């Protein structure tokens, strides 16, 4: 395979540069002689005859020894009947038999047309059927004196409740009503599906508006009036003069239609229209505009990237929008190869061509592209200047080798290597868990209960998954745990990829898709519907996007192997899982509920990298060993730009009531006198301490709103306590907030885009809860125009010194990880995770698991054990 060519700028001969290397094809084999062919055919015929005889003998023996087997696995459909999932009625009935397994070549995947994969909607008819569950136990020969029987199925009785759903996602019917009401009141255009002009008034996003907390609790706890179901909608008013961005609350949707009202949530001039989030129509116009312009540089595209048609072979990746110093609406863009064909965007196979596009005007004819960069050379004011420099050999060029596109597609798609020797025993099925007695949880709508836990699961189109109204043993611990946003900041030596900042809520964290059953979730999991509004079609969509299952972690929650006795309990817990995809990254969010009262929240990232182009000959910084200050070389022409992922959660703990305190426990070391006097305030040094140095703790009750960072040198415990509620030992009942391994933000406050990612600066913010502060930031770009109503919408401005002593508190947690991509992340990254734990902290009187079966053995006699499935 030829290496790429580079033309020097001094007019000298072209020099070969070995930085785009492909795996060579196998050498052609030498011709085989006729004699060898005849001998091989005779050998194969002999093996066939021997195999046929052996097969007949084995078949006869197996036929005579055949005996019936019974299944102990309960039927998979038992729990599904409770969940009231409204699947589409057209051709979606699962097949009664499992489809045969086929080993597809990636070219099958790449051959689909773009219309088969619509990013703004899901065709459930394309989902693969879920294989029917089979018995996972080892089949043993039936004993002569035993009869095989079918194990009884446990009957499930859903809990009886007359309560309406307070926190469940909007239904399709509620979304459709909201859309109709907005149309009837001329807030959105009626001809949306026919006219995708930017001068339309259209519905950008829709989701459940969080209910008023006091009204919700009055309804749930005291039979107060129902707080109502409201939709929160974002509308682009492009047809207005001047155009503006607006958010509304529409409802109540659960009552008579004539009672539905529309309430603006912003001032009309509050958000400059240049700072509105992307919408699907604008992105489509941006991509088409860029493709048309680079089409004028056809020779440059063809010669540089071995492509005949930019529209067919390249991707445009817009980044933004951001506002320039002059108040213009600007986006940056870069190009990449279609390594995944027409089926999906390829963010990894980056190309050295980028630029900026001004798309402030609602008249697309006024748009223009500028600041082109080619091979890190530029900026060129427009495509004509760039093409002239290329045509007259005034710049360094790149030549991708022939068939580069095909090779990139082969390398970019994650697939099993058909030439690799399979790992030993990998052809045998791996272990799986199953519910031998049926599920131990019950679900009504989106309300879930499991072994003392009760809560509601929900989701929002923009923000993603959440849980509400969490109780353990009938005591409320948590009112809300909601994902709010995900921030990413990229650093790269690439004009199209440096300082790229993403706030994923702007793109929609909650655009759910059907989970990959058996991979995302176990086959026996229960699926719950989530809903989204499809802007392009103007229709509501509901898909099963949340899976619920009990997990056996196959380890002890606690145990002790003592002298003469053995005790322990197996670590099983309930999981509410939300898989989703945003561009190149895939995320999985888990809410776990444990037997001992712990709650664990996990954020897991996988998917494809966002690559940058690696050219060691025009690289400003770096050496010949594949390392740069911005990341490693991870492919023939790819650098993995360093970046981070920070997940922002809203955590509203209600420890047996809404009036709580935030208490910081300091883990300290010093003299014994310091330790004693820190609490008792007496000048005494007890004589019975072995050493005059010890460790001790001090309590700090935060009085006003504050921000906290993790400090591994001076460690602290973060707790939320109820000082009016004491356990049996006269200690305030509470929960501890424990972050898992997490990153910290090292960008300074003067970073130009810090306003959009300020929540990443601290791992914990504590504020007094307010209905007008529902999220840590809006979905539009940071705006500080002096309007105090606007400023307080951002977390960094919500912490303004108000008292939090014995108040309803919100803790805003920011957790995440740093990512320095390596070669093991190509073509796809293995999972990386972070999260936090909410752990009982003097909430109970003792270990809270003595009301469930455990293993207890004393003097070789088993006194207690877990229930077991019926045997056949």
C-alpha angles and dihedrals in degrees: 000000000000119000119234117272125229124201115212121227095234095069094251125136119298114262125213116239120196101213102107106060126170129193108263121241118250114272115258114264122244118253115273120230122244091241092056092049092052092049091049092051092051090049092051091048091053093050090049093053093049091048092050093054094047091048092054092051093049092046093053092049093047092049093055094046096046117131132174120258129206131216122230095187113108116237113279094227097062098094097033092073090066097056100069094215110177102216118187110274098219116095095322100120108124118242117253093228129055114252117246116262116254127188101222122202114230089244088069089058094046095050096072118110121242091250089066090067114046111183092203096052146021130235103209090193088074094061116111114243117258110243115246113258117256134191110283095196125101112263113235128191112269114253115238095236097047129080121216113239136183112249114239119254119233112241113232120214112192113224114266115241134157092196119119117232109272101176106023117121117266114278123233089252092054091049092049092050090050091051092049093049091051091050093047089054093048093242092126131028122261095215097059096130092051100041120047093173117142086234091072128107104232142162109257101182141352133194142145113295107227110252122244103273098221091049092046093051092045088055096044098042107026107027091253122160118296108266092222134239115268133181121222108212134185116210131190108213096198094152093058123098104258098017118234143181118239140180123205140187111221122193168317087267095178097067138056115321092236090061094059113113133189115223122187112226097193137045110256093242095038099099118043108232090233089065098054116119123261117276128201094252094051092049091051091051091047093053094047091047092052093046091052092051098047087047086072087065093056096144093050091050095046097045097041101043105024093243132135099197126025093205092055101039108031139061126216113216112194118198123196145343102230133162120243124220088266092055094255123148105240135175129188121217140190135187131237137178119260093249089161094046118229093322101082143356116275108216094169105062096069122184128209097248122097143142148159130267126204107213101161095122121079087219105083090205088069093058121105139180123226143157095054117187124196119184088346089303119127158350096238113186094224143349093273093060091047094048093048091052089050095045094050094045093246093137139045111269136205128216119198110207122251115282090018091137092057092048092049090053090052092051099039099057114081105235141147113270104245090197095053121098106249116245114260113276092000088125091068120087115264123232120281135186125231138181102252093188099027126265119323092208128079128210131198111181102312096333112108133190129186130167097327097331123109127177145133125251121212145159140205126211094232104028103036131217129004143166127214142191098018115189131177118198088350094304119115114235103162132025098186140004108176135165108232108177147338119224125199128181120190127200120194143148089242125101091222097047108034117112094001109170123193129189101189096199087072089063097041121266089196099058090123129201131191109280120247097252111221091023108044093026135007116265092248094055120120116239125219125197125247124188136217136178114239107217096193095054098029090230138120120246130198123189134167098259105150121068125198124197143145114247128210106209090191094227136090122275084202134345145163129196101201136171105287097354141064126198135172148132128222118245106244124154142168120256128201105191131191117188117189142160130223113184109301097350129079120204133194119195120196129193108193128194116197134201094244095055098266123137121201127192119196131189113197126187129198136137132089128339125245097235133198129209117266117208112161092191097060095027110126095209131021144067141253094269098077096259127120132171087254101049146301131297103254102171144016092286103000135103119192103228114220115246144148139233117216120183118203117207132184108218116186107184117193106188101199089319140010098265105088142147131226110229124189115204113204117211104214143171131207146104120335091245091056090051095049096042093048090074111017096039092220127129096235132129110196112224096214098075112110092218131021091233125076145148122251143161134245127198124225118188107203110227101185138030112289149168124234136194130198112257115190092188098051099030125200139184117228113212138172111208140179107223091191092059120065132183123228090281095055094253122136111258115239152138129246123225110221119182119207120226104314141171131241129223112246098178112111128245088253092063103127095232097039092112090071096047102031091121088070092065094079132034093218135027120183119203139163108260116253131174090224090059101060099146138030090243140352121256094246122082120281110285125185107170096152094268105132091203089059098043094056090061091080123077094231088061097041090069096079105142102272118156116266097178108129092346139129100273137198122201113202109204124199115192133160147117143260118244125206100177117225134186090272088067092066126130091357134004124241116232122289120185146189134168146131141262129223104207130185110256110191087325093127133038094238143344105329102221104078093103095067129067117273139171114272122170123171124178093348092307120114110221099173136014140162120273114266131209120260114268125222 
